[in-house]
Amino acid sequence: MIVTALVVAKAPVPGLAKTRLAATIGDDAAAELAAASLLDTLDAVAAADVDHRVVAITGNLADAARAEELTRALASFTVIAQRGDGLGERLANAHADAATAGAVLQIGMDTPQVTAQLLSEAAAQLGSSDVLGSAEDGGWWALGLRNPAMARALLDVPMSAPSTGLDTHAALTAAGASLTMLTELRDVDFEDDLLAVSPACASVSRFRIAVERMRSKPDFGSVT
């Protein structure tokens, strides 16, 4: 089975990226962490055992935190623009646009603890079934479909809701997907997530280093 890894990302522009996190730590700090998380994710995808690597992005990368570093990292990926109105439509279109042949394994940019090994194992599983990785908040962090056209089932799924994961599973199953569940991970959406996720990252993780550096500042959000 040929597998395309698809990263769905938003340019980490201060004031636009990670707004729920920014509400307590500030726009610049939230954008910096979003950029670090995306860079870690790109590293994992680059090292994973997949056939093609695509990033579907929205927003102006030139205005993003760590723009030059992100531009260098993205040079080894096929970069496409997201299209569509709601998140479900943009995800379905990204699967369609990324697909060349075979399966698509999609992840976001909110799980910097993801590893190349975890992604490689998910890609290998696509040889026999579709895959879905649940997130602790009720959403999901990964979706792999042997037939990327099945992502159209996401159009009717309420996104960013506590039931998104269950609703996604139900919609895809109804569409004919045979889902194997992956390891559950925790997304980074709020300040409390920083202390839970960063220790799960490698010692050289940009996200982990950025969190540790920010936590050392006495005026950093409410992190203690």
N, C-alpha and C positions, 0 to 999 in steps of 0.2 A: 504494500500500500504506500503510494507516494503521499507524503504529508507536508502541507504548508503551515508553518507557524505564523499566526496573525496576532500582532499586538495592536489593540485599539487604544489610542492615546489622545490626550489633550495637551496642547502646548502649555507648559507650566508658567503662564504669564501672571505676575502679581496682580491680585484683584480679581482674577478670573479662575484661577486654579485652586482646588481644594478650599472652597469657600466655608465649609463647615469647620474645617481645621483652622482656617484663617480667623474665624470669629474669636478664637481664644489666644492664638499665638501671633497673629498679624499676617498681612498679605505677603510680605517679602519672605518671612520664615516659611510660610506654607508653600510658596512657590519653590523655594530652595529644596524643601523636602520632597515635593512632587518631582522635581527634576532628578534628585538623587535616586528616588524610587524607580523612575523610568530608566535611568542609566543602569541600575542593577538588573532590572528586568531584561533590558536589551543584551546585557552580558550573558544572562542565563540562556536566552534564546539563541544567541550567537554560538554558544557552546553545546547546545542540544543536538541530538541526533535526529534532524529533520532534513527535508529535501530543499525547501524554499522558505524564505523569511520575508515577511511583509509587515509594514507598519501602516495602519490607517490612522491618520492624524487630523485633528481639527485645531484651528487657532493659528496665530502668527508666531512661528518658531523664533523669528528674529527678535521678538520682544520678550522671549522666555528667559527665565533664570537658567544659567549655565548653557546659554544658547550655542556657544562655540563648541563646547564639549559634546552636546547633543548632536550637533551637525556632524561632527567627526564620527560619532557612534552610529549614526543613521546611514553613513556612506556605504556600509556593507549590506544594507537592507533595500528592498524595493519599497519605496514610500508612495502611498496613494492618499488622496483626500477623502475624508468621510463625506457621505452625501445622504440626504434625507432629513426629516424634521425631528421626530422623536428618537430616543435612544434605540428602541426596538427596531425602527426602520434603518437607522444607521448601522446597527450590528448586522442585520440581514443583508444590507447592501455591501458591507465590508466583506462578509463571507463570499458573496457572489463575485466581487471584484478581485479578491485575493486568489480565488480558486483557479488553478490551471488544469490540474488533473488530480484525482485522488481526493484525500480528506483535508479538512482545515481544522487546526487546533488553535483556538482563540483564547487569549488572555488579555487582561487589562494591565494597568500600571500601578495598581494599589497593593500589590503583594511583593515587596522587595525581597522577602525571604524565600521566594521561589528559586529552585535550583535547576541546573541543566539536567541533572539526573531525574528529577521529578517530571520535567517536561519530556525527556526521552522515554521514560516509562509510559507516560500518557500517549505519546506518539505511537509507541509499539502496541499499546492496547487497541489502537484504531485498526489494527489488522483484523480484529474480530468483533469489535463493538464500537458504538459511540461512547463518549465519555462526558461527565459533568463533574466539576469540582465545586462543592458547596463552600460558602463563606460563613463564618460564625454569626454574622449579623442577619442571616436569612437569605442572603443573595447567593451569587456564585462567582468564582474567580476564573474558571476555565470551562470552555465548551469545545468539544471535538466532535465533528460530524463527518462521517464517511461520505455522505451526500450533502455538500454545503447548501444545496437548495432547501434543505429542511430548516435552515435558519429563518425562513419566512414565518415559521411558527412563532417567532419572537415578537411579531408585529402586534399580537393580541395579549402580550404579557405585560402587566404593570411593572415598571422598572423602579429600582431604588425603594422598594417596599419590603417589609419583613417577610412577606410571602413570595418574593420574587423567585427564590430557588425552587420552592415547591411548585409554583405556577409554571415555571420553565420546564421542570421535569414532566409535569402533566401535559403541557402543550406539545412537547417533543414526542412523548410516548404516544399521544393521540395521532401525531403525524407519521408514526411508524418507526421512530428511533428506538434502538435497543441500547439503553444507557448503563454503563458501568461507572460507579461513583469513584472519584479520586479522593486523595487525602484532603480533609477540610483545612482551610487556611483562614487567617484573620486579615481582613482588609484594613487599610489605614484611611480612616475617614475623620476621626476625632482625636483630640489630644490624648485621651486615655489609651488610644491604640499605639501610641509611640513607644511607651514603655513595655507593651506586650509584644510588639513585633520586632523592634530593633535587636533584642538579645537573640532572636532566632535567625538573624542575618549573620553572614560570615564576618570575621573580624575586619576584612578589607572592604566590606560593603560601604558604598558611599552613603547610603541611607543611615546605617548604624553610626558611622563617623559623624554625619551631620547632626543626628539626634544627640549624640554625646557632647558635641561641641556646643549646641544650642542650650542643652540642659545646664551647662557650666556657667551660663550667663544668669546673673541674679534676677534680671527683669524679664526672663523668658516665660511668657504665658503663666499658667498656674501649675506647671510641672514642678514637682518637689523631689 
